[in-house]
Amino acid sequence: MYKRKNFRFFLLGLTGIILGATSCSTPEFTPTDTTPAASKLFTSGGVIPSDFKWSSVRTLDIRVVVNDKYNGKYFYKVELFDNDPKLGTAANLLGAGQAKKGQDFVDKVTVPVGLQYVYLRETSPVGIASVSMVAIKDVNSVTVSKSGDTGSFRASALRGESANSMAGVAAAYSIADNAPVVVPNTAIAISGNSNITVESNKAYVVKASDNFIGEINANNGTSGVKIYIQGTWKNRNFTLNLGGNNAIIVTSGGTLDLVNVIQNTGGAFANYGTAIFETLNTSNETLYTNYGTLNAKSATFANGSFTNYGTASIDNLTSTTGSTKIRNEGTLQVKDASLTNATLETVCHTTIDNLTTTNATINVAEKSLLGIKKLVAGGTKINLASSAILDVWVSANFTSNKNYMTGTGTESAVARLKKVDVNNQWEAITYSGNLEIACSDHTPNGQWSTYYIVSRPAALVAYEKSTVKIASTNCNAGGNNDSGSGTTPTDQTITEVNLGTYSYSFEDNWPETGDYDLNDFVVDMNVSKFQNSSNKTVKVALKAKLRSVGATKRMSGAIQLDGIASGNVKSVTYSRQDLVGNNLKLGSNGVESGQTNAVVTIVDDAHKAFGVADTRLISTQNGNYNPLDLTITIEFNTPVENFTYNALNVFVVLTSETSASGRSEVHLVGFKATDKISKSIYEGAKGKLLSLTDPYKSINNEPWGLALPVSFVSPPESKNIKDVYPKFQDWALSGGLKNTDWYLSR
């Protein structure tokens, strides 16, 4: 509290006083020093922008169009939070209501200035809740609906794409379809254990009735060579190097069992029978294609590609090049896979025990499934087409930022993720598009820490509560069931909405500045609003907690409900009726008499409310007094639309400085005084102590009060707020652009 100097009230009309007149005229304020006052907030210098509103919150207009699956028969519940209410631990409700087809949820919500996302939770008529994030940075209004750009990835494009996309491979052998293999009559038969050296543009064959255990030298500068395996070629000590532009083809009855097959530029391998390898290597625009059964302990694809139409099992699969494409249109099982810069396309059922990716791309085609036991991804893009399924049944770790998982089709895809850990990476994973993420164990976001983004129309549901029905196919291991199927739908209504707690902290010395400890009157205010089926407010319960009176002046605390006429208040119920009604006279409906806007009282006398007769300092942060709990319940005659914290114009009345013609009120910057304010105080101090544009900003643009979206711990007595909250000064001098959450760092 700062003791006021140079403040005098003068009664006009000296003649009237001499004559003993009993009437009083409007009090004036006349500073003895006409020089504009120096700043007492930033005594070492610094200019506060003149347009700064000193607000830590802003108002957002929002409309939510629910994706109604019941044709308007039932209500969905709509809730808006400042953090993820499903995964996070400290989500504050911003607004809520109900919606259905033909009745959108429309509301105004008050959000912290620096908040970048609002979390939308929709609860369906069968009780399943989904959460998504709505970007609100730099916008004042937003409409949320199911529609949106779903991208260009299509399963049909995957299925119709030519597997033989490399010109060099085409020159060696065509594998565009599963046509019967025709062995030329001119093919040279090989058998036994001989060592064969091939010649360019010739064909060789191990016939169906033969076994070959020898070696073939194909890396000798030849090209256009084709080696057919109708019988069996088995040599567990030999690695076949095909050289460039040569091909080996295993027919439907053939078996190839070697240590390794290596290919150079334009080489090709196609298996229609059985192929068994210790290792498998491609390089320089080579292509491996499997139509039959392939088993390999390890496979390395570099600048080449592998396509599977049959059944393939690989223990260890590696790729390190961006031109590599690994594509499965059959059944592919891999124990350990590492993909760097490569592309994995799963057009049919694919399972991988352990998958590590770096800057890779994964495409899951329509109605197919990619199952992964453990995923470790960095800088990876995962695209899921309509009705595609990604199933991570143990854990997914995102080890860097800029991972993306997108539903790219016109119908929803599903990502079933048992556990997600983002390793504290900022914006590690962004979920977007037509995608439902079923996950209950996920690294949570903080209000100011965005580790993941769920961008509409993507939505997050509980792991066991997926709502997308995907029919079973040969490529998706049973599809996906709608967990709400068979449940009887009912209205999901909401009548009480608790908007959380704000703190209001005031200086008492208006129109002169004080010591800026902002503890002269400190009150927490929790708002619950009660709504009808049209989301209009019929009643509010204001739960006040008076925490500090760091002033030696008599003062009252009150709230003007901006935009709500006194006559629209049906009744006001005060939990402590003994603390109101004396200094601020109340009408029969419980609001202050003689006011255009409804004004309700917090306490008539802040000191007496604590049970003390004098005006000692009451600073509950030091524990000498317990906070005082009060509840004010207000019922309306006509329901109020879009009731938010912005309707609460909390202020302090300096009752010791009130006369019959006006009173001294302290409001927040940008808020208007009540009808009972003494206007002459402002007129007398304007341009000298007070701003020319706002009576509740000083000539140096300083405030007399702050509203904060937390239970604020005000500074100790006589401690300037800038010295207690180190980020406060940057916030103020930047006009609110920097350190918007300054009040969290003491």
NUVOBA-733298 format. One record per residue (C-alpha): x, y, z; residue in one letter. Coordinates in steps of 0.02 Angstrom, whole numbers, padded with zeros to 5 digits, always signed. Each point is the difference from the previous one (the first is absolute). Layout:
! residues N
XYZA
...
This chain:
! residues 746
+00000+00000+00000M
+00063+00173-00047Y
-00056+00152+00100K
-00077+00128-00114R
+00073+00176-00012K
-00063+00155-00089N
-00179-00062-00001F
-00134+00121+00058R
-00187+00010-00019F
-00069+00175-00013F
-00181+00047+00031L
-00052+00127-00128L
-00107+00148+00042G
+00085+00095+00140L
-00149+00115+00012T
-00113-00148+00030G
+00113-00058+00141I
+00003+00173+00081I
-00188+00006-00009L
-00006-00169+00085G
-00064-00092-00153A
-00015-00186+00033T
+00014-00065-00179S
+00163-00072-00071C
+00061+00020-00178S
+00103-00126-00100T
+00175-00022+00074P
+00149+00051-00103E
+00177-00065-00006F
+00139+00129-00016T
+00181-00056+00005P
+00112+00132+00076T
+00137-00038-00127D
-00058+00019-00180T
+00156-00087-00070T
-00044-00173-00068P
+00043-00131+00129A
+00155-00109-00019A
-00018-00188-00014S
+00001-00094+00165K
-00011-00170-00082L
+00160+00011-00103F
+00104+00129+00093T
+00157-00040-00099S
-00081+00043-00165G
-00097-00087-00137G
-00152+00052-00100V
-00161-00098+00011I
-00092+00001-00168P
-00150+00114+00007S
-00115-00130-00079D
+00044-00137+00125F
-00158-00066+00083K
+00090-00088+00143W
-00099-00156-00035S
+00065-00177+00017S
-00155-00069-00085V
-00100+00028-00158R
-00171-00050-00064T
-00021-00128-00139L
-00160-00030-00099D
-00019-00184-00039I
-00125-00107-00094R
+00005-00190+00003V
-00095-00101-00130V
-00007-00178+00064V
+00015-00148-00118N
-00175-00061+00043D
-00025-00186-00036K
-00178+00001+00071Y
-00081+00129-00114N
-00039+00124+00139G
-00093-00122+00114K
+00122+00016+00145Y
+00115+00131+00075F
+00189-00012+00001Y
+00093+00079+00145K
+00128+00131-00052V
+00137+00059+00118E
+00146+00119-00028L
+00159-00006+00104F
+00168+00088+00009D
+00091-00167+00009N
-00036-00180-00047D
-00134-00061+00121P
+00036-00180-00047K
+00188-00011+00013L
+00048+00157+00096G
-00007+00028+00187T
-00052+00183+00010A
-00136+00037-00127A
-00110+00151+00036N
-00174+00005-00074L
-00029+00153-00110L
-00177-00033-00057G
-00122-00141-00029A
-00173-00042-00065G
-00093-00118-00113Q
-00022-00013-00187A
-00077-00107-00135K
-00046+00012-00183K
-00090+00166-00024G
+00063+00071+00166Q
+00184+00045+00000D
+00092+00040+00159F
+00034+00187-00003V
+00089+00088+00142D
+00124+00131+00053K
+00144-00063+00105V
+00133+00094+00097T
+00174-00070-00033V
+00175+00047+00059P
+00082+00117-00126V
+00143-00117-00039G
-00106-00155-00023L
+00026-00076-00172Q
-00125-00142+00006Y
-00171-00034+00072V
-00039-00183+00035Y
-00170-00056-00059L
-00079-00151+00084R
-00157-00069-00080E
-00099-00136+00088T
-00113-00098-00116S
-00176-00061+00042P
+00075-00170+00043V
+00118+00081+00125G
+00165-00009-00095I
+00109+00154+00019A
+00121+00059-00134S
+00126+00141+00015V
+00075+00110-00135S
+00096+00163-00002M
-00056+00163-00079V
+00134+00126-00047A
-00049+00173+00065I
+00159+00101-00016K
-00029+00167-00088D
-00187-00031-00024V
-00149+00074+00090N
-00130-00122-00063S
+00004-00180-00060V
-00123-00126-00070T
+00036-00183+00033V
-00075-00135-00109S
+00041-00171-00070K
+00046+00066-00171S
+00177+00036-00054G
+00136-00040-00127D
+00034-00185+00012T
+00154-00003-00111G
+00041-00089-00160S
+00062-00173+00053F
-00117-00135-00068R
+00002-00188+00019A
-00060-00019-00179S
+00155+00090-00059A
+00106-00120+00100L
-00087-00153-00068R
+00002+00061-00179G
+00179+00059+00001E
+00116-00099-00109S
+00117-00104+00106A
+00127+00015-00138N
+00035+00187+00009S
+00184-00003-00045M
+00055+00005-00181A
+00155-00104+00034G
-00100-00139+00077V
-00124+00000-00144A
+00143-00032-00118A
+00047-00156+00097A
-00166-00077+00047Y
-00183+00052+00006S
-00092-00035+00164I
-00147+00117-00024A
-00123-00142+00031D
-00004-00181+00058N
+00001-00072-00175A
+00058-00181-00022P
+00187-00014-00024V
+00049-00066-00171V
+00174-00073-00012V
+00073+00021-00174P
+00032-00161-00096N
+00175+00063-00030T
+00039+00007+00187A
+00160-00092+00044I
-00029-00136+00130A
+00112-00004+00151I
+00012-00133+00135S
+00118-00092+00115G
+00143+00090+00085N
+00080+00086-00149S
+00053+00182-00001N
-00086+00100-00136I
+00058+00162-00082T
-00144+00087-00089V
+00002+00093-00165E
-00098+00158-00044S
-00178-00015-00063N
-00011-00186+00033K
-00121-00098+00109A
+00045-00138+00124Y
-00115-00121+00092V
+00005-00125+00143V
-00137-00114-00059K
-00138-00066+00111A
+00075-00172+00011S
+00175+00063+00040D
+00099+00054+00152N
+00142+00121-00019F
+00129+00026+00139I
+00133+00091-00098G
+00042+00183-00030E
-00047+00127-00135I
+00115+00143-00048N
-00115+00140-00060A
+00103+00151+00055N
+00113-00005-00151N
-00055+00150-00102G
-00145-00090-00081T
-00177+00069-00017S
-00170-00065-00053G
+00031-00167+00086V
-00151-00094+00070K
+00019-00145+00121I
-00155-00108+00030Y
-00020-00118+00148I
-00133-00133-00032Q
+00083-00131+00109G
+00114+00032+00148T
+00159+00101+00014W
+00073-00018+00173K
+00174+00056+00051N
+00012+00065+00178R
+00180+00056-00029N
-00030+00107-00153F
-00049+00181-00028T
-00071+00038-00171L
+00054+00167-00072N
-00114+00031-00148L
+00099+00147-00066G
-00093+00133-00098G
-00158-00019-00103N
-00012-00187+00031N
-00146-00093+00079A
-00039-00158+00098I
-00176-00074+00001I
-00061-00139+00115V
-00154-00083-00077T
-00149-00062+00101S
+00075-00172+00029G
+00178+00056+00023G
+00109+00025+00154T
+00148+00116+00019L
+00106-00021+00158D
+00158+00106+00005L
+00101+00105+00121V
-00040+00162-00089N
-00054+00079-00163V
+00084+00165-00045I
-00055+00107-00146Q
+00075+00151-00086N
-00078+00129-00116T
-00159-00060-00081G
+00005-00173+00075G
-00160-00093+00041A
-00057-00147+00107F
-00172-00078-00008A
-00057-00146+00105N
-00158-00100-00037Y
+00055-00152+00096G
+00109-00009+00157T
+00151+00108+00036A
+00111-00019+00154I
+00147+00116+00039F
+00115+00044+00140E
+00008+00178-00069T
-00078+00096-00143L
+00074+00159-00076N
-00057+00123-00132T
+00086+00155-00068S
-00005+00121-00145N
-00179-00012-00066E
-00022-00185+00027T
-00165-00081+00043L
-00044-00156+00098Y
-00174-00070-00021T
-00077-00145+00094N
-00159-00090-00056Y
+00035-00160+00094G
+00083-00035+00168T
+00156+00093+00050L
+00102-00018+00159N
+00154+00103+00041A
+00096+00026+00160K
+00048+00174-00058S
-00038+00114-00146A
+00081+00165-00047T
-00080+00108-00133F
+00104+00148-00059A
-00054+00096-00155N
-00106-00150-00044G
-00172-00061+00046S
-00093-00153+00061F
-00180-00044-00039T
-00089-00147+00080N
-00159-00077-00071Y
+00020-00167+00086G
+00061-00048+00174T
+00163+00073+00060A
+00090-00018+00166S
+00155+00103+00039I
+00091+00002+00166D
+00095+00162-00026N
-00045+00128-00134L
+00102+00157-00031T
-00010+00146-00121S
+00104+00159-00001T
-00047+00089-00161T
-00140+00115-00052G
-00030-00086-00166S
-00040-00166+00083T
-00180-00061+00002K
-00054-00153+00099I
-00175-00052-00047R
-00110-00140+00063N
-00156-00060-00091E
+00002-00172+00078G
+00053-00055+00174T
+00161+00073+00069L
+00074-00040+00170Q
+00156+00087+00063V
+00083-00018+00169K
+00112+00154-00002D
-00006+00139-00129A
+00099+00162-00017S
-00054+00124-00133L
+00096+00159-00034T
-00071+00116-00135N
-00088-00149-00079A
-00184-00031-00038T
-00102-00144+00070L
-00165-00036-00088E
-00117-00124+00084T
-00140-00047-00118V
-00039-00159+00095C
+00032-00075+00171H
+00174+00047+00061T
+00072-00034+00172T
+00165+00062+00071I
+00059-00039+00176D
+00120+00146+00016N
+00001+00144-00124L
+00122+00146+00009T
-00022+00141-00126T
+00095+00158-00040T
-00072+00122-00127N
-00099-00143-00075A
-00173-00007-00078T
-00127-00134+00043I
-00157-00020-00105N
-00140-00115+00059V
-00125-00037-00138A
-00189-00009+00007E
-00069-00139+00111K
+00173-00066+00038S
+00092-00017+00165L
+00177+00038+00057L
+00034-00081+00167G
+00154+00052+00100I
+00053-00063+00170K
+00120+00144+00038K
+00021+00156-00107L
+00142+00124+00019V
-00022+00143-00124A
+00090+00162-00038G
-00053+00122-00136G
-00119-00129-00072T
-00160+00021-00100K
-00135-00132+00022I
-00146+00010-00123N
-00155-00104+00027L
-00128-00014-00141A
-00187-00025+00025S
-00038-00141+00124S
+00185-00038+00023A
+00063-00061+00168I
+00164+00031+00091L
+00015-00112+00151D
+00144+00030+00122V
-00032-00127+00135W
+00142+00041+00123V
+00073+00174-00023S
+00035+00142-00122A
+00145+00116+00038N
+00020+00161-00099F
+00179+00052+00024T
+00001+00166-00092S
-00122+00134-00049N
-00089+00007-00169K
-00076-00173-00005N
-00169-00004-00088Y
-00141-00126+00001M
-00138+00043-00123T
-00165-00076-00053G
+00005+00038-00185T
-00163-00076-00062G
-00181+00052-00003T
-00043-00130+00134E
+00080-00011+00171S
+00155-00103+00032A
+00046-00068+00173V
+00165+00005+00095A
-00008-00116+00150R
+00147+00051+00108L
+00023-00091+00165K
+00127+00124+00067K
+00079+00159-00072V
+00156+00084+00068D
+00065+00159-00084V
+00160+00014+00104N
-00038+00183+00043N
+00018+00051-00183Q
-00094+00159-00045W
-00141-00038-00123E
+00071-00175-00021A
-00154-00072-00086I
-00143+00084-00094T
-00158-00101-00029Y
-00111+00069-00138S
-00125-00041-00136G
-00135-00134+00008N
+00082-00095+00140L
-00058-00069+00167E
+00140-00029+00125I
-00045-00131+00131A
+00122+00026+00143C
-00016+00014+00188S
+00185+00007+00047D
+00081+00148-00086H
+00126+00130+00053T
-00114+00144+00054P
+00009+00179-00058N
+00016+00139+00126G
-00098+00160-00020Q
+00158+00082-00064W
+00090-00157-00064S
-00059-00073-00164T
+00078-00171-00025Y
-00135-00062-00118Y
-00136+00077-00108I
-00169-00078-00040V
-00062+00108-00142S
-00183-00012-00054R
-00077-00104-00070P
+00122-00121+00084A
-00061-00049+00174A
+00067-00095+00150L
-00104-00132+00090V
+00038-00126+00136A
+00099-00153-00056Y
-00148-00116+00021E
-00129+00125-00063K
+00031+00012-00187S
-00156+00053-00094T
+00050-00034-00181V
-00073-00157-00076K
+00114-00080-00128I
-00058-00162-00080A
+00113-00151+00005S
+00106-00036-00154T
+00142-00119-00042N
+00118+00146+00029C
-00054+00069+00169N
-00011-00147+00122A
-00180+00028+00050G
-00020+00186-00032G
-00059+00115+00139N
-00160-00005+00102N
-00104+00148+00059D
+00004-00016+00190S
-00164+00096+00012G
-00094-00119-00112S
-00150-00075+00088G
-00003+00134+00135T
-00165+00093+00018T
+00031+00185-00039P
-00057+00133+00123T
+00014+00189+00010D
+00169+00058+00064Q
-00054+00161+00083T
+00094+00118+00112I
-00086+00120+00120T
+00141+00060+00113E
+00161+00070-00072V
+00142+00045+00118N
+00113+00125-00084L
+00142-00014+00125G
+00081+00133+00108T
+00066+00174-00037Y
+00087+00119+00120S
-00033+00186+00011Y
+00136+00105+00084S
-00016+00188+00031F
+00093+00154+00057E
-00107+00118+00104D
+00074+00172-00032N
-00092+00052-00159W
+00019+00125-00081P
+00176+00008+00069E
+00118-00146-00020T
+00052-00108+00146G
+00143-00118+00039D
-00056-00132-00125Y
-00002-00147+00118D
-00176-00031-00068L
-00058-00077+00163N
-00116+00136+00065D
-00152-00104-00049F
+00026-00176-00067V
-00144-00117-00038V
-00012-00165-00092D
-00159-00025-00100M
-00064-00169-00057N
-00148+00004-00120V
-00127-00137-00028S
-00136+00035-00126K
-00160-00099-00018F
-00069-00020-00176Q
-00158-00052-00088N
-00009-00114-00153S
+00039+00149-00112S
+00164+00029+00093N
-00063+00163+00074K
+00041+00044+00180T
-00145+00002+00121V
+00102+00014+00159K
+00178+00030+00058V
+00086-00044+00163A
+00148+00113+00040L
+00111-00080+00131K
+00113+00135+00070A
+00151-00026+00109K
+00059+00164+00077L
+00185-00026+00032R
+00084+00165+00037S
-00040+00176+00060V
+00166+00090-00004G
-00076+00173+00028A
-00043+00111+00148T
-00151+00076-00086K
-00179-00052+00015R
-00051-00085-00161M
-00137-00106-00075S
+00018-00132-00134G
-00131-00020-00136A
-00034-00067-00175I
-00089+00089-00140Q
-00073-00123-00126L
+00038+00092-00160D
-00139-00009-00128G
-00125-00075+00122I
-00136+00120+00054A
-00046+00013+00182S
-00180-00040-00047G
+00052-00165-00078N
+00055-00067+00169V
-00136-00102+00080K
+00088-00024+00165S
+00170+00002+00086V
+00038-00117+00144T
+00149+00044+00111Y
+00077-00139+00106S
+00052+00134+00126R
-00146+00119+00002Q
+00075+00082+00156D
+00146+00067-00103L
-00102+00096-00130V
-00138+00130-00012G
+00069+00144+00105N
+00123+00102-00103N
-00066-00060-00167L
-00188+00006+00015K
-00090-00147-00079L
-00168-00005-00086G
-00132-00132+00026S
+00079-00113-00131N
+00171+00007+00085G
+00094+00117-00119V
+00059+00174+00046E
-00136+00131-00016S
+00012+00137-00129G
+00112-00090-00126Q
-00031-00031-00185T
+00107-00158-00006N
-00023-00126+00139A
+00123+00025+00143V
+00021-00131+00137V
+00102+00018+00158T
+00146-00109+00053I
+00020+00084+00171V
-00058+00168+00067D
+00153+00025+00108D
+00154-00107-00038A
+00077+00019+00173H
-00160-00035+00097K
-00029-00153-00108A
+00155-00074+00082F
-00071+00040+00171G
+00113+00148+00042V
-00063+00172+00050A
+00153+00099-00053D
+00085+00013-00170T
+00155-00104+00030R
+00088-00088-00145L
-00073-00171-00034I
+00121-00096-00108S
-00053-00182-00005T
+00153-00053-00100Q
+00097+00015+00165N
-00126-00113+00085G
-00063+00122+00130N
-00181-00011-00062Y
-00092-00139-00088N
-00081+00047-00166P
-00183+00047+00008L
-00116-00109-00106D
-00160+00076-00070L
-00127-00055-00130T
-00111+00115-00102I
-00137-00086-00100T
-00086+00102-00135I
-00157-00055-00093E
-00056+00087-00159F
-00174+00039-00064N
+00054-00022-00180T
+00141-00124-00035P
+00166+00081-00046V
+00099-00049-00154E
+00188-00030+00001N
+00033+00035+00184F
+00188+00005+00030T
+00124+00072+00123Y
+00002+00154-00109N
-00173+00043+00070A
+00075+00016+00175L
+00052+00180+00027N
+00077-00023+00173V
+00040+00163+00091F
+00038+00080+00167V
-00097+00144+00079V
+00100+00114+00115L
-00143+00029+00119T
+00092+00128+00105S
+00010+00111-00155E
-00182-00009-00050T
-00120+00147+00007S
-00182+00019-00041A
+00045+00055-00176S
+00123-00136-00046G
+00124-00128+00057R
+00177-00056-00037S
+00009-00165-00093E
+00151-00101-00056V
-00027-00106-00156H
+00109-00097-00121L
+00069+00082-00157V
-00130+00003-00138G
-00149-00024+00117F
-00126+00136+00034K
-00051+00068+00169A
-00176-00017+00067T
-00132+00136-00006D
+00052+00055+00175K
+00178+00052-00041I
+00054+00178+00038S
+00042+00058-00176K
+00084+00158+00062S
+00143-00102+00075I
+00049-00059-00172Y
-00026+00171-00078E
+00113+00081+00130G
+00140-00129-00020A
-00010-00030-00187K
+00162+00042-00089G
+00092+00025+00163K
-00018-00163+00094L
-00117-00095-00115L
+00001-00049-00183S
-00103+00107-00118L
-00086-00155-00070T
-00029-00116+00147D
-00035+00053+00180P
+00079-00160+00064Y
+00169+00026-00081K
+00124+00126+00069S
+00080+00136-00105I
+00142-00127-00019N
-00124-00136-00053N
+00013-00093+00167E
-00150-00098+00068P
-00083-00006+00171W
-00054-00180-00015G
+00034-00163-00091L
-00105-00154-00039A
+00095-00163-00020L
-00063-00174-00051P
+00077-00084+00153V
-00007+00014+00188S
+00129+00138+00005F
+00126+00018+00141V
+00014+00189+00021S
+00165+00079+00054P
+00040+00028+00185P
-00039+00169+00075E
+00090+00146-00086S
+00090-00115-00123K
-00017+00062-00179N
-00073-00135-00110I
+00140+00015-00127K
+00125-00048+00136D
-00100-00154+00050V
-00048-00062-00174Y
+00157+00013-00109P
-00094-00017-00166K
-00128+00133+00041F
+00102+00148-00065Q
+00032-00077-00171D
-00185-00042-00013W
-00053+00177+00041A
+00129+00094-00103L
-00034-00110-00151S
-00185+00040+00010G
-00041-00180+00045G
+00095-00079-00145L
+00136-00082+00104K
-00012-00118+00149N
-00189-00012-00006T
+00006-00126+00142D
+00109+00110+00111W
-00112-00033+00151Y
+00058-00182+00005L
+00183+00044+00036S
+00031+00075+00171R
